[in-house]
Amino acid sequence: RERKREREVRWCTDGFFQNEDNRSPLLCPPSPVSPGPGDPTAKDSHGNTPLSYAEEKKHAECAAVITAALGMVYQSSLPASEQMLESDTDKPSEDVREVFTWLCAGSYLKKFTGQCKGPLHSRYFWLDAYTGHLCWCVSPESFSKDPTKASSMKVLRVEGTASEALLSRRDYDPILKHRFAFTVCTTTRTLDLVAPTHEIHQLWVQGLRCLLAYGDALLSPVSSS
């Protein structure tokens, strides 16, 4: 039994990237860490990550190992987002600008459809550098082929926890599947989102709060360049 568990963990962390068809990660906008072979943030040709496979197969041990690896990757290269709003000045700090740049490049998040009544699917999210609007589409590749298929909404409020709609779902899983859930309220609807790691969860939540707090002071240096 222990041998089987070791094989499962090894498959999740190594074997995913060294299969017979030599799958390569998707090309996506620049990010602080570039995914590559053996990197837990990489995606195969179908857009799947080792974590998504572990969740699909319900391998809790694998998911824990991968989540820890993801946390270490991002923690080593990004500022502490929890402290970004503690500044006494109205001027955005360099840390705030760095996170805003990261959010403009974007990342994959999972989103519930139908006002949290439908299934959970993966979408690529980013911030518009000029308006600060939250944008998303199926993938960067699909956006480059047809930008009109992307959605864009103005953010009004962000909560770092799951919404009441998500908490009321019968399949709500706070331990694994929906552990890093957060809520974004826009001008037209509420988005129920799930991040793949704690670090990315904090980047989006605190980054959006910084956007709301600093507003034009954060956008103007980007739009004027």
C-alpha atoms as a printed R data frame, in Angstrom:
    type eleno elety resid chain resno       x      y       z
1   ATOM     1    CA   ARG     A     1   0.000  0.000   0.000
2   ATOM     2    CA   GLU     A     2   2.796  2.422   0.919
3   ATOM     3    CA   ARG     A     3   4.599  1.484  -2.298
4   ATOM     4    CA   LYS     A     4   1.473  2.308  -4.294
5   ATOM     5    CA   ARG     A     5   1.146  5.692  -2.592
6   ATOM     6    CA   GLU     A     6   4.795  6.503  -3.358
7   ATOM     7    CA   ARG     A     7   4.207  5.620  -7.021
8   ATOM     8    CA   GLU     A     8   1.157  7.931  -7.113
9   ATOM     9    CA   VAL     A     9   3.073 10.870  -5.645
10  ATOM    10    CA   ARG     A    10   6.003 10.252  -8.006
11  ATOM    11    CA   TRP     A    11   3.626 10.164 -10.981
12  ATOM    12    CA   CYS     A    12   2.029 13.448  -9.956
13  ATOM    13    CA   THR     A    13   5.310 15.281  -9.467
14  ATOM    14    CA   ASP     A    14   7.518 13.726 -12.176
15  ATOM    15    CA   GLY     A    15   5.781 11.301 -14.506
16  ATOM    16    CA   PHE     A    16   3.248 13.849 -15.744
17  ATOM    17    CA   PHE     A    17   6.005 15.628 -17.651
18  ATOM    18    CA   GLN     A    18   7.919 12.592 -18.863
19  ATOM    19    CA   ASN     A    19   5.269 10.612 -20.735
20  ATOM    20    CA   GLU     A    20   5.560  8.907 -24.080
21  ATOM    21    CA   ASP     A    21   4.223 11.755 -26.209
22  ATOM    22    CA   ASN     A    22   6.546 14.330 -24.562
23  ATOM    23    CA   ARG     A    23   3.825 16.905 -23.990
24  ATOM    24    CA   SER     A    24   4.976 20.515 -23.728
25  ATOM    25    CA   PRO     A    25   3.432 23.390 -21.724
26  ATOM    26    CA   LEU     A    26   1.040 25.871 -23.329
27  ATOM    27    CA   LEU     A    27   2.494 29.171 -24.432
28  ATOM    28    CA   CYS     A    28   1.042 31.998 -22.353
29  ATOM    29    CA   PRO     A    29   1.852 35.627 -21.456
30  ATOM    30    CA   PRO     A    30   5.018 36.270 -19.417
31  ATOM    31    CA   SER     A    31   4.811 35.378 -15.746
32  ATOM    32    CA   PRO     A    32   7.262 35.623 -12.842
33  ATOM    33    CA   VAL     A    33   8.059 31.930 -13.245
34  ATOM    34    CA   SER     A    34   8.269 30.321 -16.681
35  ATOM    35    CA   PRO     A    35   6.860 26.773 -16.620
36  ATOM    36    CA   GLY     A    36   9.053 24.040 -18.003
37  ATOM    37    CA   PRO     A    37   9.577 20.264 -17.791
38  ATOM    38    CA   GLY     A    38   9.250 19.170 -14.184
39  ATOM    39    CA   ASP     A    39   7.623 22.479 -13.160
40  ATOM    40    CA   PRO     A    40   4.288 21.951 -11.288
41  ATOM    41    CA   THR     A    41   2.811 25.040 -12.993
42  ATOM    42    CA   ALA     A    42   3.220 23.646 -16.526
43  ATOM    43    CA   LYS     A    43   0.250 22.511 -18.607
44  ATOM    44    CA   ASP     A    44  -0.045 19.772 -21.175
45  ATOM    45    CA   SER     A    45  -1.514 20.199 -24.668
46  ATOM    46    CA   HIS     A    46  -5.031 20.067 -23.183
47  ATOM    47    CA   GLY     A    47  -4.359 22.795 -20.606
48  ATOM    48    CA   ASN     A    48  -4.252 20.358 -17.666
49  ATOM    49    CA   THR     A    49  -1.811 20.647 -14.757
50  ATOM    50    CA   PRO     A    50  -0.556 17.929 -12.373
51  ATOM    51    CA   LEU     A    51  -2.844 19.409  -9.707
52  ATOM    52    CA   SER     A    52  -5.931 19.128 -11.912
53  ATOM    53    CA   TYR     A    53  -5.090 15.482 -12.607
54  ATOM    54    CA   ALA     A    54  -4.597 14.795  -8.894
55  ATOM    55    CA   GLU     A    55  -7.970 16.381  -8.070
56  ATOM    56    CA   GLU     A    56  -9.691 14.477 -10.864
57  ATOM    57    CA   LYS     A    57  -8.266 11.150  -9.610
58  ATOM    58    CA   LYS     A    58  -8.988 12.159  -5.980
59  ATOM    59    CA   HIS     A    59  -5.358 11.614  -4.899
60  ATOM    60    CA   ALA     A    60  -5.211 13.793  -1.776
61  ATOM    61    CA   GLU     A    61  -1.537 13.013  -1.124
62  ATOM    62    CA   CYS     A    62  -0.564 14.037  -4.643
63  ATOM    63    CA   ALA     A    63  -2.563 17.241  -4.441
64  ATOM    64    CA   ALA     A    64  -0.889 18.174  -1.160
65  ATOM    65    CA   VAL     A    65   2.604 17.602  -2.583
66  ATOM    66    CA   ILE     A    66   1.862 19.617  -5.730
67  ATOM    67    CA   THR     A    67   0.180 22.443  -3.828
68  ATOM    68    CA   ALA     A    68   3.243 22.740  -1.583
69  ATOM    69    CA   ALA     A    69   5.529 22.790  -4.629
70  ATOM    70    CA   LEU     A    70   3.442 25.503  -6.282
71  ATOM    71    CA   GLY     A    71   3.552 27.584  -3.139
72  ATOM    72    CA   MET     A    72   7.342 27.387  -3.008
73  ATOM    73    CA   VAL     A    73   7.704 28.367  -6.673
74  ATOM    74    CA   TYR     A    74   5.684 31.564  -6.363
75  ATOM    75    CA   GLN     A    75   6.734 32.477  -2.849
76  ATOM    76    CA   SER     A    76  10.358 32.637  -3.960
77  ATOM    77    CA   SER     A    77   9.745 35.242  -6.683
78  ATOM    78    CA   LEU     A    78   6.825 37.481  -5.637
79  ATOM    79    CA   PRO     A    79   6.295 40.088  -2.889
80  ATOM    80    CA   ALA     A    80   4.289 39.435   0.265
81  ATOM    81    CA   SER     A    81   0.854 40.512  -0.924
82  ATOM    82    CA   GLU     A    82  -0.667 40.545   2.584
83  ATOM    83    CA   GLN     A    83   1.430 43.611   3.504
84  ATOM    84    CA   MET     A    84   0.818 45.654   0.345
85  ATOM    85    CA   LEU     A    85  -2.151 47.611   1.750
86  ATOM    86    CA   GLU     A    86  -0.423 48.526   5.034
87  ATOM    87    CA   SER     A    87   1.443 51.507   3.541
88  ATOM    88    CA   ASP     A    88   0.682 54.976   4.972
89  ATOM    89    CA   THR     A    89   1.129 56.694   1.592
90  ATOM    90    CA   ASP     A    90  -1.385 57.148  -1.222
91  ATOM    91    CA   LYS     A    91   1.298 56.279  -3.755
92  ATOM    92    CA   PRO     A    92   1.497 52.616  -4.848
93  ATOM    93    CA   SER     A    93   4.674 50.895  -3.672
94  ATOM    94    CA   GLU     A    94   7.003 48.956  -5.942
95  ATOM    95    CA   ASP     A    95   5.534 45.729  -4.558
96  ATOM    96    CA   VAL     A    96   2.035 46.863  -5.535
97  ATOM    97    CA   ARG     A    97   3.216 47.743  -9.043
98  ATOM    98    CA   GLU     A    98   4.964 44.386  -9.374
99  ATOM    99    CA   VAL     A    99   1.806 42.501  -8.446
100 ATOM   100    CA   PHE     A   100  -0.280 44.688 -10.769
101 ATOM   101    CA   THR     A   101   2.124 43.848 -13.618
102 ATOM   102    CA   TRP     A   102   1.781 40.158 -12.746
103 ATOM   103    CA   LEU     A   103  -2.030 40.397 -12.798
104 ATOM   104    CA   CYS     A   104  -1.886 42.157 -16.173
105 ATOM   105    CA   ALA     A   105   0.018 39.131 -17.494
106 ATOM   106    CA   GLY     A   106  -2.597 36.912 -15.870
107 ATOM   107    CA   SER     A   107  -3.007 33.321 -14.780
108 ATOM   108    CA   TYR     A   108  -5.405 30.413 -15.043
109 ATOM   109    CA   LEU     A   109  -8.220 30.277 -12.478
110 ATOM   110    CA   LYS     A   110 -11.292 28.099 -12.208
111 ATOM   111    CA   LYS     A   111 -14.709 29.734 -12.505
112 ATOM   112    CA   PHE     A   112 -18.206 28.491 -11.737
113 ATOM   113    CA   THR     A   113 -20.792 28.976 -14.470
114 ATOM   114    CA   GLY     A   114 -24.436 30.003 -14.070
115 ATOM   115    CA   GLN     A   115 -24.037 32.200 -10.977
116 ATOM   116    CA   CYS     A   116 -22.323 29.329  -9.144
117 ATOM   117    CA   LYS     A   117 -25.078 26.867 -10.068
118 ATOM   118    CA   GLY     A   118 -23.182 25.289 -12.967
119 ATOM   119    CA   PRO     A   119 -19.920 23.343 -13.259
120 ATOM   120    CA   LEU     A   120 -16.397 24.579 -12.572
121 ATOM   121    CA   HIS     A   121 -14.193 25.226 -15.592
122 ATOM   122    CA   SER     A   122 -10.754 26.688 -16.257
123 ATOM   123    CA   ARG     A   123 -10.365 30.178 -17.728
124 ATOM   124    CA   TYR     A   124  -7.432 32.525 -18.252
125 ATOM   125    CA   PHE     A   125  -7.810 35.782 -16.250
126 ATOM   126    CA   TRP     A   126  -5.911 39.047 -16.463
127 ATOM   127    CA   LEU     A   127  -6.305 42.777 -15.752
128 ATOM   128    CA   ASP     A   128  -6.547 45.349 -18.508
129 ATOM   129    CA   ALA     A   129  -3.528 47.604 -17.928
130 ATOM   130    CA   TYR     A   130  -5.391 50.744 -19.072
131 ATOM   131    CA   THR     A   131  -8.866 50.360 -17.533
132 ATOM   132    CA   GLY     A   132  -8.182 47.921 -14.674
133 ATOM   133    CA   HIS     A   133 -11.116 45.787 -15.806
134 ATOM   134    CA   LEU     A   134 -11.011 42.069 -15.072
135 ATOM   135    CA   CYS     A   135 -10.835 40.069 -18.315
136 ATOM   136    CA   TRP     A   136 -11.025 36.359 -19.049
137 ATOM   137    CA   CYS     A   137 -11.186 33.909 -21.917
138 ATOM   138    CA   VAL     A   138 -10.683 30.197 -22.560
139 ATOM   139    CA   SER     A   139  -6.935 30.605 -23.163
140 ATOM   140    CA   PRO     A   140  -4.388 33.143 -24.436
141 ATOM   141    CA   GLU     A   141  -4.376 31.260 -27.753
142 ATOM   142    CA   SER     A   142  -8.140 31.598 -28.175
143 ATOM   143    CA   PHE     A   143  -7.919 35.324 -27.373
144 ATOM   144    CA   SER     A   144  -5.230 35.876 -30.010
145 ATOM   145    CA   LYS     A   145  -7.462 34.183 -32.599
146 ATOM   146    CA   ASP     A   146 -10.644 36.049 -31.656
147 ATOM   147    CA   PRO     A   147 -10.410 38.840 -29.025
148 ATOM   148    CA   THR     A   148 -14.189 39.384 -29.168
149 ATOM   149    CA   LYS     A   149 -14.727 36.129 -27.265
150 ATOM   150    CA   ALA     A   150 -13.114 37.559 -24.123
151 ATOM   151    CA   SER     A   151 -15.261 38.899 -21.274
152 ATOM   152    CA   SER     A   152 -14.461 42.111 -19.404
153 ATOM   153    CA   MET     A   153 -16.030 43.635 -16.283
154 ATOM   154    CA   LYS     A   154 -15.296 46.391 -13.796
155 ATOM   155    CA   VAL     A   155 -14.439 45.134 -10.318
156 ATOM   156    CA   LEU     A   156 -16.416 46.652  -7.440
157 ATOM   157    CA   ARG     A   157 -15.421 44.432  -4.525
158 ATOM   158    CA   VAL     A   158 -13.377 41.339  -3.771
159 ATOM   159    CA   GLU     A   159 -13.762 38.854  -0.924
160 ATOM   160    CA   GLY     A   160 -11.022 36.393  -0.039
161 ATOM   161    CA   THR     A   161 -13.492 33.630   0.816
162 ATOM   162    CA   ALA     A   162 -16.146 31.535  -0.888
163 ATOM   163    CA   SER     A   163 -19.523 33.161  -1.511
164 ATOM   164    CA   GLU     A   164 -22.767 32.038   0.124
165 ATOM   165    CA   ALA     A   165 -23.754 30.492  -3.208
166 ATOM   166    CA   LEU     A   166 -20.628 28.304  -3.223
167 ATOM   167    CA   LEU     A   167 -20.967 27.409   0.459
168 ATOM   168    CA   SER     A   168 -24.524 26.199  -0.183
169 ATOM   169    CA   ARG     A   169 -23.531 23.801  -2.971
170 ATOM   170    CA   ARG     A   170 -23.827 20.122  -2.087
171 ATOM   171    CA   ASP     A   171 -20.434 19.400  -3.659
172 ATOM   172    CA   TYR     A   172 -18.597 22.183  -1.802
173 ATOM   173    CA   ASP     A   173 -15.170 20.882  -0.770
174 ATOM   174    CA   PRO     A   174 -13.277 23.354   1.484
175 ATOM   175    CA   ILE     A   175 -10.390 20.956   2.103
176 ATOM   176    CA   LEU     A   176  -9.216 20.182  -1.423
177 ATOM   177    CA   LYS     A   177 -11.205 21.180  -4.500
178 ATOM   178    CA   HIS     A   178 -12.426 24.621  -3.353
179 ATOM   179    CA   ARG     A   179  -9.760 25.359  -0.762
180 ATOM   180    CA   PHE     A   180  -8.548 28.563  -2.440
181 ATOM   181    CA   ALA     A   181 -11.918 30.013  -3.430
182 ATOM   182    CA   PHE     A   182 -12.586 33.751  -3.564
183 ATOM   183    CA   THR     A   183 -15.346 36.056  -4.769
184 ATOM   184    CA   VAL     A   184 -15.237 39.025  -7.149
185 ATOM   185    CA   CYS     A   185 -18.234 41.349  -7.398
186 ATOM   186    CA   THR     A   186 -18.527 43.259 -10.678
187 ATOM   187    CA   THR     A   187 -20.989 45.767 -12.120
188 ATOM   188    CA   THR     A   188 -23.212 43.017 -13.539
189 ATOM   189    CA   ARG     A   189 -22.590 39.805 -11.606
190 ATOM   190    CA   THR     A   190 -20.639 37.943  -8.961
191 ATOM   191    CA   LEU     A   191 -17.768 35.692 -10.027
192 ATOM   192    CA   ASP     A   192 -17.006 32.615  -7.942
193 ATOM   193    CA   LEU     A   193 -13.359 31.767  -8.579
194 ATOM   194    CA   VAL     A   194 -10.894 29.167  -7.335
195 ATOM   195    CA   ALA     A   195  -7.108 29.639  -7.428
196 ATOM   196    CA   PRO     A   196  -4.714 26.675  -7.758
197 ATOM   197    CA   THR     A   197  -2.539 27.724  -4.782
198 ATOM   198    CA   HIS     A   198  -2.595 29.908  -1.670
199 ATOM   199    CA   GLU     A   199  -0.004 32.253  -3.174
200 ATOM   200    CA   ILE     A   200  -1.984 32.874  -6.373
201 ATOM   201    CA   HIS     A   201  -5.148 33.273  -4.282
202 ATOM   202    CA   GLN     A   202  -3.439 36.001  -2.242
203 ATOM   203    CA   LEU     A   203  -2.024 37.704  -5.331
204 ATOM   204    CA   TRP     A   204  -5.468 38.048  -6.910
205 ATOM   205    CA   VAL     A   205  -7.317 39.012  -3.735
206 ATOM   206    CA   GLN     A   206  -4.776 41.534  -2.432
207 ATOM   207    CA   GLY     A   207  -3.897 42.718  -5.951
208 ATOM   208    CA   LEU     A   208  -7.538 43.522  -6.750
209 ATOM   209    CA   ARG     A   209  -7.911 45.270  -3.400
210 ATOM   210    CA   CYS     A   210  -4.868 47.387  -4.237
211 ATOM   211    CA   LEU     A   211  -6.431 48.213  -7.600
212 ATOM   212    CA   LEU     A   212  -9.602 49.400  -5.858
213 ATOM   213    CA   ALA     A   213  -7.617 51.340  -3.262
214 ATOM   214    CA   TYR     A   214  -5.188 53.125  -5.585
215 ATOM   215    CA   GLY     A   215  -7.319 53.398  -8.737
216 ATOM   216    CA   ASP     A   216  -5.913 55.841 -11.305
217 ATOM   217    CA   ALA     A   217  -2.693 56.247  -9.352
218 ATOM   218    CA   LEU     A   218  -1.912 52.650 -10.211
219 ATOM   219    CA   LEU     A   219  -3.231 52.700 -13.775
220 ATOM   220    CA   SER     A   220  -1.761 55.996 -14.988
221 ATOM   221    CA   PRO     A   221   1.918 54.951 -15.139
222 ATOM   222    CA   VAL     A   222   0.935 51.987 -17.335
223 ATOM   223    CA   SER     A   223  -1.457 53.868 -19.616
224 ATOM   224    CA   SER     A   224   0.915 56.751 -20.207
225 ATOM   225    CA   SER     A   225   3.820 54.597 -21.383
